[in-house]
Amino acid sequence: MGSVIVKETRRKDSILLVEDDHKLREYMLRFLEDLGYRVALATDEAASLRLVDADQTQIQLILLNQKMLSDDALAAGRRIREYVNVPNPIPVVVLPFEFTNELEGTDQNMGDGYYKSYMTTEQQLEDLLAGLLKDRLVRSAFSVISSTSVQ
């Protein structure tokens, strides 16, 4: 059974990191915290759902390692995102473990808020996360303005 850890930092943005490898999980935790994100850690999909049930944090982005998942990582991301059940969909970023040289250093928009990042540098991931969270904030603000102006 997977475990759940929530760490508080100085930023409001919260990322759910689903990673089963201890060393990589610790590395990613430090990296994300150094960027100022609040990080909720889960070691597998089931643990991430328990985290949502516990309502310990407001998740704004889901980050998954593709190697650790027994099925398609995007499908797992969809299930987690559906379970969170928020009106403005949470971006889901999958980090494939293995990829071809042609994909190295690229980010792919898979549609409907799902992304794959074939990252080769920390800066690449930092830029992608910041952009996705900024876009989500703008969409959230727009939907609030739209709903209040309709009333």
PyMOL CGO cylinders between C-alpha atoms (Angstrom):
from pymol import cmd
from pymol.cgo import CYLINDER

trace = [
    CYLINDER, 0.00, 0.00, 0.00, 1.40, 3.42, -1.00, 0.3, 1, 1, 1, 1, 1, 1,
    CYLINDER, 1.40, 3.42, -1.00, 2.12, 6.25, 1.35, 0.3, 1, 1, 1, 1, 1, 1,
    CYLINDER, 2.12, 6.25, 1.35, 1.10, 9.90, 1.44, 0.3, 1, 1, 1, 1, 1, 1,
    CYLINDER, 1.10, 9.90, 1.44, 3.19, 12.85, 2.61, 0.3, 1, 1, 1, 1, 1, 1,
    CYLINDER, 3.19, 12.85, 2.61, 2.32, 16.54, 2.46, 0.3, 1, 1, 1, 1, 1, 1,
    CYLINDER, 2.32, 16.54, 2.46, 5.03, 19.17, 2.83, 0.3, 1, 1, 1, 1, 1, 1,
    CYLINDER, 5.03, 19.17, 2.83, 4.24, 22.87, 3.26, 0.3, 1, 1, 1, 1, 1, 1,
    CYLINDER, 4.24, 22.87, 3.26, 6.33, 25.58, 1.60, 0.3, 1, 1, 1, 1, 1, 1,
    CYLINDER, 6.33, 25.58, 1.60, 5.99, 29.29, 0.88, 0.3, 1, 1, 1, 1, 1, 1,
    CYLINDER, 5.99, 29.29, 0.88, 3.92, 29.16, -2.32, 0.3, 1, 1, 1, 1, 1, 1,
    CYLINDER, 3.92, 29.16, -2.32, 0.21, 28.60, -2.75, 0.3, 1, 1, 1, 1, 1, 1,
    CYLINDER, 0.21, 28.60, -2.75, 0.56, 26.35, -5.81, 0.3, 1, 1, 1, 1, 1, 1,
    CYLINDER, 0.56, 26.35, -5.81, 0.29, 22.68, -4.86, 0.3, 1, 1, 1, 1, 1, 1,
    CYLINDER, 0.29, 22.68, -4.86, 1.59, 19.80, -6.90, 0.3, 1, 1, 1, 1, 1, 1,
    CYLINDER, 1.59, 19.80, -6.90, 0.67, 16.17, -6.38, 0.3, 1, 1, 1, 1, 1, 1,
    CYLINDER, 0.67, 16.17, -6.38, 3.79, 14.13, -7.14, 0.3, 1, 1, 1, 1, 1, 1,
    CYLINDER, 3.79, 14.13, -7.14, 3.14, 10.43, -7.75, 0.3, 1, 1, 1, 1, 1, 1,
    CYLINDER, 3.14, 10.43, -7.75, 6.48, 8.61, -7.62, 0.3, 1, 1, 1, 1, 1, 1,
    CYLINDER, 6.48, 8.61, -7.62, 7.36, 5.19, -6.19, 0.3, 1, 1, 1, 1, 1, 1,
    CYLINDER, 7.36, 5.19, -6.19, 11.16, 5.39, -6.35, 0.3, 1, 1, 1, 1, 1, 1,
    CYLINDER, 11.16, 5.39, -6.35, 12.45, 6.73, -3.02, 0.3, 1, 1, 1, 1, 1, 1,
    CYLINDER, 12.45, 6.73, -3.02, 15.56, 8.45, -4.40, 0.3, 1, 1, 1, 1, 1, 1,
    CYLINDER, 15.56, 8.45, -4.40, 13.75, 10.08, -7.30, 0.3, 1, 1, 1, 1, 1, 1,
    CYLINDER, 13.75, 10.08, -7.30, 10.85, 11.06, -5.02, 0.3, 1, 1, 1, 1, 1, 1,
    CYLINDER, 10.85, 11.06, -5.02, 13.24, 12.79, -2.60, 0.3, 1, 1, 1, 1, 1, 1,
    CYLINDER, 13.24, 12.79, -2.60, 15.06, 14.52, -5.46, 0.3, 1, 1, 1, 1, 1, 1,
    CYLINDER, 15.06, 14.52, -5.46, 11.82, 15.76, -7.04, 0.3, 1, 1, 1, 1, 1, 1,
    CYLINDER, 11.82, 15.76, -7.04, 10.48, 16.85, -3.65, 0.3, 1, 1, 1, 1, 1, 1,
    CYLINDER, 10.48, 16.85, -3.65, 13.58, 18.98, -3.00, 0.3, 1, 1, 1, 1, 1, 1,
    CYLINDER, 13.58, 18.98, -3.00, 13.51, 20.36, -6.54, 0.3, 1, 1, 1, 1, 1, 1,
    CYLINDER, 13.51, 20.36, -6.54, 9.82, 21.35, -6.36, 0.3, 1, 1, 1, 1, 1, 1,
    CYLINDER, 9.82, 21.35, -6.36, 10.13, 22.76, -2.85, 0.3, 1, 1, 1, 1, 1, 1,
    CYLINDER, 10.13, 22.76, -2.85, 13.15, 24.81, -3.92, 0.3, 1, 1, 1, 1, 1, 1,
    CYLINDER, 13.15, 24.81, -3.92, 10.93, 26.31, -6.62, 0.3, 1, 1, 1, 1, 1, 1,
    CYLINDER, 10.93, 26.31, -6.62, 8.47, 27.23, -3.86, 0.3, 1, 1, 1, 1, 1, 1,
    CYLINDER, 8.47, 27.23, -3.86, 5.70, 24.70, -4.55, 0.3, 1, 1, 1, 1, 1, 1,
    CYLINDER, 5.70, 24.70, -4.55, 3.68, 22.94, -1.90, 0.3, 1, 1, 1, 1, 1, 1,
    CYLINDER, 3.68, 22.94, -1.90, 4.16, 19.25, -2.59, 0.3, 1, 1, 1, 1, 1, 1,
    CYLINDER, 4.16, 19.25, -2.59, 1.84, 16.37, -1.81, 0.3, 1, 1, 1, 1, 1, 1,
    CYLINDER, 1.84, 16.37, -1.81, 3.62, 13.04, -2.28, 0.3, 1, 1, 1, 1, 1, 1,
    CYLINDER, 3.62, 13.04, -2.28, 2.02, 9.74, -3.12, 0.3, 1, 1, 1, 1, 1, 1,
    CYLINDER, 2.02, 9.74, -3.12, 3.84, 6.55, -3.97, 0.3, 1, 1, 1, 1, 1, 1,
    CYLINDER, 3.84, 6.55, -3.97, 1.11, 5.21, -6.25, 0.3, 1, 1, 1, 1, 1, 1,
    CYLINDER, 1.11, 5.21, -6.25, -2.32, 5.94, -7.69, 0.3, 1, 1, 1, 1, 1, 1,
    CYLINDER, -2.32, 5.94, -7.69, -4.21, 4.50, -4.72, 0.3, 1, 1, 1, 1, 1, 1,
    CYLINDER, -4.21, 4.50, -4.72, -2.22, 6.66, -2.29, 0.3, 1, 1, 1, 1, 1, 1,
    CYLINDER, -2.22, 6.66, -2.29, -2.97, 9.73, -4.39, 0.3, 1, 1, 1, 1, 1, 1,
    CYLINDER, -2.97, 9.73, -4.39, -6.70, 9.00, -4.15, 0.3, 1, 1, 1, 1, 1, 1,
    CYLINDER, -6.70, 9.00, -4.15, -6.41, 8.64, -0.36, 0.3, 1, 1, 1, 1, 1, 1,
    CYLINDER, -6.41, 8.64, -0.36, -4.66, 12.00, -0.30, 0.3, 1, 1, 1, 1, 1, 1,
    CYLINDER, -4.66, 12.00, -0.30, -7.56, 13.59, -2.16, 0.3, 1, 1, 1, 1, 1, 1,
    CYLINDER, -7.56, 13.59, -2.16, -10.01, 11.92, 0.26, 0.3, 1, 1, 1, 1, 1, 1,
    CYLINDER, -10.01, 11.92, 0.26, -8.09, 13.30, 3.22, 0.3, 1, 1, 1, 1, 1, 1,
    CYLINDER, -8.09, 13.30, 3.22, -8.40, 16.77, 1.65, 0.3, 1, 1, 1, 1, 1, 1,
    CYLINDER, -8.40, 16.77, 1.65, -5.00, 17.69, 3.06, 0.3, 1, 1, 1, 1, 1, 1,
    CYLINDER, -5.00, 17.69, 3.06, -4.16, 20.08, 0.25, 0.3, 1, 1, 1, 1, 1, 1,
    CYLINDER, -4.16, 20.08, 0.25, -5.65, 21.85, -2.76, 0.3, 1, 1, 1, 1, 1, 1,
    CYLINDER, -5.65, 21.85, -2.76, -3.98, 20.21, -5.76, 0.3, 1, 1, 1, 1, 1, 1,
    CYLINDER, -3.98, 20.21, -5.76, -3.34, 22.45, -8.79, 0.3, 1, 1, 1, 1, 1, 1,
    CYLINDER, -3.34, 22.45, -8.79, -1.19, 20.08, -10.88, 0.3, 1, 1, 1, 1, 1, 1,
    CYLINDER, -1.19, 20.08, -10.88, -0.53, 16.35, -11.01, 0.3, 1, 1, 1, 1, 1, 1,
    CYLINDER, -0.53, 16.35, -11.01, 2.98, 15.11, -11.84, 0.3, 1, 1, 1, 1, 1, 1,
    CYLINDER, 2.98, 15.11, -11.84, 3.48, 11.39, -12.55, 0.3, 1, 1, 1, 1, 1, 1,
    CYLINDER, 3.48, 11.39, -12.55, 6.45, 9.20, -13.40, 0.3, 1, 1, 1, 1, 1, 1,
    CYLINDER, 6.45, 9.20, -13.40, 5.46, 6.90, -16.26, 0.3, 1, 1, 1, 1, 1, 1,
    CYLINDER, 5.46, 6.90, -16.26, 7.79, 4.04, -15.33, 0.3, 1, 1, 1, 1, 1, 1,
    CYLINDER, 7.79, 4.04, -15.33, 6.17, 3.41, -11.96, 0.3, 1, 1, 1, 1, 1, 1,
    CYLINDER, 6.17, 3.41, -11.96, 2.66, 2.93, -13.30, 0.3, 1, 1, 1, 1, 1, 1,
    CYLINDER, 2.66, 2.93, -13.30, 1.50, -0.52, -14.32, 0.3, 1, 1, 1, 1, 1, 1,
    CYLINDER, 1.50, -0.52, -14.32, -0.83, 0.91, -16.95, 0.3, 1, 1, 1, 1, 1, 1,
    CYLINDER, -0.83, 0.91, -16.95, -0.80, 4.02, -19.11, 0.3, 1, 1, 1, 1, 1, 1,
    CYLINDER, -0.80, 4.02, -19.11, 0.28, 7.05, -17.08, 0.3, 1, 1, 1, 1, 1, 1,
    CYLINDER, 0.28, 7.05, -17.08, -2.16, 9.34, -18.85, 0.3, 1, 1, 1, 1, 1, 1,
    CYLINDER, -2.16, 9.34, -18.85, -5.01, 7.02, -17.90, 0.3, 1, 1, 1, 1, 1, 1,
    CYLINDER, -5.01, 7.02, -17.90, -3.86, 7.05, -14.27, 0.3, 1, 1, 1, 1, 1, 1,
    CYLINDER, -3.86, 7.05, -14.27, -3.63, 10.84, -14.42, 0.3, 1, 1, 1, 1, 1, 1,
    CYLINDER, -3.63, 10.84, -14.42, -7.18, 11.00, -15.79, 0.3, 1, 1, 1, 1, 1, 1,
    CYLINDER, -7.18, 11.00, -15.79, -8.50, 8.84, -12.97, 0.3, 1, 1, 1, 1, 1, 1,
    CYLINDER, -8.50, 8.84, -12.97, -6.77, 10.96, -10.34, 0.3, 1, 1, 1, 1, 1, 1,
    CYLINDER, -6.77, 10.96, -10.34, -7.94, 14.20, -11.96, 0.3, 1, 1, 1, 1, 1, 1,
    CYLINDER, -7.94, 14.20, -11.96, -11.53, 12.94, -12.21, 0.3, 1, 1, 1, 1, 1, 1,
    CYLINDER, -11.53, 12.94, -12.21, -11.39, 11.92, -8.56, 0.3, 1, 1, 1, 1, 1, 1,
    CYLINDER, -11.39, 11.92, -8.56, -10.29, 15.44, -7.58, 0.3, 1, 1, 1, 1, 1, 1,
    CYLINDER, -10.29, 15.44, -7.58, -13.42, 16.68, -9.43, 0.3, 1, 1, 1, 1, 1, 1,
    CYLINDER, -13.42, 16.68, -9.43, -12.84, 20.42, -9.78, 0.3, 1, 1, 1, 1, 1, 1,
    CYLINDER, -12.84, 20.42, -9.78, -14.60, 22.63, -12.35, 0.3, 1, 1, 1, 1, 1, 1,
    CYLINDER, -14.60, 22.63, -12.35, -11.35, 23.88, -13.91, 0.3, 1, 1, 1, 1, 1, 1,
    CYLINDER, -11.35, 23.88, -13.91, -9.38, 20.77, -14.89, 0.3, 1, 1, 1, 1, 1, 1,
    CYLINDER, -9.38, 20.77, -14.89, -6.03, 20.26, -13.23, 0.3, 1, 1, 1, 1, 1, 1,
    CYLINDER, -6.03, 20.26, -13.23, -3.09, 19.87, -15.63, 0.3, 1, 1, 1, 1, 1, 1,
    CYLINDER, -3.09, 19.87, -15.63, -1.54, 16.41, -15.62, 0.3, 1, 1, 1, 1, 1, 1,
    CYLINDER, -1.54, 16.41, -15.62, 2.15, 16.09, -16.52, 0.3, 1, 1, 1, 1, 1, 1,
    CYLINDER, 2.15, 16.09, -16.52, 3.69, 12.69, -17.22, 0.3, 1, 1, 1, 1, 1, 1,
    CYLINDER, 3.69, 12.69, -17.22, 7.46, 12.27, -17.10, 0.3, 1, 1, 1, 1, 1, 1,
    CYLINDER, 7.46, 12.27, -17.10, 8.30, 9.29, -19.33, 0.3, 1, 1, 1, 1, 1, 1,
    CYLINDER, 8.30, 9.29, -19.33, 11.25, 7.31, -18.00, 0.3, 1, 1, 1, 1, 1, 1,
    CYLINDER, 11.25, 7.31, -18.00, 12.55, 6.16, -21.36, 0.3, 1, 1, 1, 1, 1, 1,
    CYLINDER, 12.55, 6.16, -21.36, 12.28, 7.96, -24.69, 0.3, 1, 1, 1, 1, 1, 1,
    CYLINDER, 12.28, 7.96, -24.69, 13.96, 8.30, -28.07, 0.3, 1, 1, 1, 1, 1, 1,
    CYLINDER, 13.96, 8.30, -28.07, 16.55, 10.93, -28.94, 0.3, 1, 1, 1, 1, 1, 1,
    CYLINDER, 16.55, 10.93, -28.94, 14.00, 12.69, -31.16, 0.3, 1, 1, 1, 1, 1, 1,
    CYLINDER, 14.00, 12.69, -31.16, 11.78, 13.39, -28.14, 0.3, 1, 1, 1, 1, 1, 1,
    CYLINDER, 11.78, 13.39, -28.14, 14.60, 14.47, -25.83, 0.3, 1, 1, 1, 1, 1, 1,
    CYLINDER, 14.60, 14.47, -25.83, 14.04, 17.97, -24.46, 0.3, 1, 1, 1, 1, 1, 1,
    CYLINDER, 14.04, 17.97, -24.46, 10.49, 18.32, -25.79, 0.3, 1, 1, 1, 1, 1, 1,
    CYLINDER, 10.49, 18.32, -25.79, 7.10, 18.78, -24.16, 0.3, 1, 1, 1, 1, 1, 1,
    CYLINDER, 7.10, 18.78, -24.16, 3.99, 17.38, -25.81, 0.3, 1, 1, 1, 1, 1, 1,
    CYLINDER, 3.99, 17.38, -25.81, 0.47, 18.67, -25.30, 0.3, 1, 1, 1, 1, 1, 1,
    CYLINDER, 0.47, 18.67, -25.30, -1.64, 15.52, -25.40, 0.3, 1, 1, 1, 1, 1, 1,
    CYLINDER, -1.64, 15.52, -25.40, -4.88, 17.53, -25.34, 0.3, 1, 1, 1, 1, 1, 1,
    CYLINDER, -4.88, 17.53, -25.34, -7.42, 18.37, -22.66, 0.3, 1, 1, 1, 1, 1, 1,
    CYLINDER, -7.42, 18.37, -22.66, -4.82, 19.42, -20.08, 0.3, 1, 1, 1, 1, 1, 1,
    CYLINDER, -4.82, 19.42, -20.08, -2.55, 16.37, -20.39, 0.3, 1, 1, 1, 1, 1, 1,
    CYLINDER, -2.55, 16.37, -20.39, 1.15, 16.75, -21.14, 0.3, 1, 1, 1, 1, 1, 1,
    CYLINDER, 1.15, 16.75, -21.14, 4.26, 14.62, -21.52, 0.3, 1, 1, 1, 1, 1, 1,
    CYLINDER, 4.26, 14.62, -21.52, 7.62, 16.19, -20.72, 0.3, 1, 1, 1, 1, 1, 1,
    CYLINDER, 7.62, 16.19, -20.72, 10.68, 14.44, -22.09, 0.3, 1, 1, 1, 1, 1, 1,
    CYLINDER, 10.68, 14.44, -22.09, 12.82, 16.59, -19.85, 0.3, 1, 1, 1, 1, 1, 1,
    CYLINDER, 12.82, 16.59, -19.85, 16.56, 16.75, -20.02, 0.3, 1, 1, 1, 1, 1, 1,
    CYLINDER, 16.56, 16.75, -20.02, 17.02, 19.76, -17.72, 0.3, 1, 1, 1, 1, 1, 1,
    CYLINDER, 17.02, 19.76, -17.72, 15.43, 21.02, -14.54, 0.3, 1, 1, 1, 1, 1, 1,
    CYLINDER, 15.43, 21.02, -14.54, 14.81, 24.37, -16.28, 0.3, 1, 1, 1, 1, 1, 1,
    CYLINDER, 14.81, 24.37, -16.28, 12.61, 22.66, -18.85, 0.3, 1, 1, 1, 1, 1, 1,
    CYLINDER, 12.61, 22.66, -18.85, 10.36, 21.21, -16.15, 0.3, 1, 1, 1, 1, 1, 1,
    CYLINDER, 10.36, 21.21, -16.15, 10.39, 24.45, -14.16, 0.3, 1, 1, 1, 1, 1, 1,
    CYLINDER, 10.39, 24.45, -14.16, 9.23, 26.44, -17.20, 0.3, 1, 1, 1, 1, 1, 1,
    CYLINDER, 9.23, 26.44, -17.20, 6.51, 23.92, -18.09, 0.3, 1, 1, 1, 1, 1, 1,
    CYLINDER, 6.51, 23.92, -18.09, 5.08, 23.81, -14.56, 0.3, 1, 1, 1, 1, 1, 1,
    CYLINDER, 5.08, 23.81, -14.56, 5.12, 27.60, -14.16, 0.3, 1, 1, 1, 1, 1, 1,
    CYLINDER, 5.12, 27.60, -14.16, 3.39, 28.06, -17.51, 0.3, 1, 1, 1, 1, 1, 1,
    CYLINDER, 3.39, 28.06, -17.51, 0.69, 25.47, -16.83, 0.3, 1, 1, 1, 1, 1, 1,
    CYLINDER, 0.69, 25.47, -16.83, -0.06, 26.86, -13.36, 0.3, 1, 1, 1, 1, 1, 1,
    CYLINDER, -0.06, 26.86, -13.36, -0.20, 30.42, -14.68, 0.3, 1, 1, 1, 1, 1, 1,
    CYLINDER, -0.20, 30.42, -14.68, -2.58, 29.36, -17.49, 0.3, 1, 1, 1, 1, 1, 1,
    CYLINDER, -2.58, 29.36, -17.49, -4.79, 27.55, -14.99, 0.3, 1, 1, 1, 1, 1, 1,
    CYLINDER, -4.79, 27.55, -14.99, -4.89, 30.61, -12.72, 0.3, 1, 1, 1, 1, 1, 1,
    CYLINDER, -4.89, 30.61, -12.72, -5.92, 32.82, -15.65, 0.3, 1, 1, 1, 1, 1, 1,
    CYLINDER, -5.92, 32.82, -15.65, -8.64, 30.35, -16.71, 0.3, 1, 1, 1, 1, 1, 1,
    CYLINDER, -8.64, 30.35, -16.71, -9.92, 30.15, -13.11, 0.3, 1, 1, 1, 1, 1, 1,
    CYLINDER, -9.92, 30.15, -13.11, -10.06, 33.93, -12.81, 0.3, 1, 1, 1, 1, 1, 1,
    CYLINDER, -10.06, 33.93, -12.81, -11.84, 34.20, -16.16, 0.3, 1, 1, 1, 1, 1, 1,
    CYLINDER, -11.84, 34.20, -16.16, -14.45, 31.61, -15.19, 0.3, 1, 1, 1, 1, 1, 1,
    CYLINDER, -14.45, 31.61, -15.19, -15.12, 33.45, -11.90, 0.3, 1, 1, 1, 1, 1, 1,
    CYLINDER, -15.12, 33.45, -11.90, -15.52, 36.76, -13.75, 0.3, 1, 1, 1, 1, 1, 1,
    CYLINDER, -15.52, 36.76, -13.75, -17.77, 35.11, -16.35, 0.3, 1, 1, 1, 1, 1, 1,
    CYLINDER, -17.77, 35.11, -16.35, -19.98, 33.46, -13.76, 0.3, 1, 1, 1, 1, 1, 1,
    CYLINDER, -19.98, 33.46, -13.76, -20.39, 36.67, -11.73, 0.3, 1, 1, 1, 1, 1, 1,
    CYLINDER, -20.39, 36.67, -11.73, -21.17, 38.82, -14.78, 0.3, 1, 1, 1, 1, 1, 1,
    CYLINDER, -21.17, 38.82, -14.78, -23.88, 36.39, -15.91, 0.3, 1, 1, 1, 1, 1, 1,
    CYLINDER, -23.88, 36.39, -15.91, -25.76, 36.66, -12.62, 0.3, 1, 1, 1, 1, 1, 1,
]
cmd.load_cgo(trace, "trace")
